[in-house]
């Protein structure tokens, strides 16, 4: 008799966050242990679909539920710990403790609904179906700072751990929830645009954010982020920032990496649609 036919059948799911923390849940009335993880009853997280398609087709699975502040918190979501987290679904015989892995998925998107948090999950087979070629466009399609990959061609090869592309420092002055300044350093305006910051100390330790703008002001270097930190920033908080790139040829020249630039020099749409006016110079 299969697990699905057992009168003791129930389901469980284990979330592995990007910071390594693992959380377990079950639709059974009592806690269970699956894959060494204690799975607590429901906890407000209810799967709306259990399916894993056969073969290499993309397998989508959705799940929704109300946040339990003791388990899945707003702060952890804002910190990005659930971005690209993996979610494994199991069939369980709660009497014999037998388990069967039903699906391995990954968090694709998290949205806040009126009744709670909704997780959009994708089957891991989606990776096999994902596009692997380098796309030619006006902007360079290589992963900035990534190692060169001979199979996919991705990665521009710049070592972001070099001092020219990396800065470790502390906050000088907090301006608002998305901006602060640091002491002046020898970096050009915009050098860290589209780069990343990772907090090394303070209440936001471990949180990563994208840098929108880095520019000099009268106080030093002003950093602006794409979204607010989950917890208040304070003067003295430590961080590491890595330079970014907008994918343009000019940026590639500034980084002495033109030989790896894979963008095109095609004209903009407005140039293509222009036409000569009789008598115009």
Secondary structure by P-SEA (a helix, b strand, c coil): cccccccccbbbbbbbccccbbbbbccccbbbbcccccccccccccccbbbbbccccbbbbbbbbbbccccccaaaaaacccccbbbbbbcccccccbbbbccccccccccccccbbbbbcccccccccccccccccccccccccccccccccccccccccccccbbbbbbcccccccccccccccccccccccccccccccccccbbbbbcbbbbccccbbbbccccccccccccccbbbbbbbcccaaaaaaacccccccccccccccccccccccccc
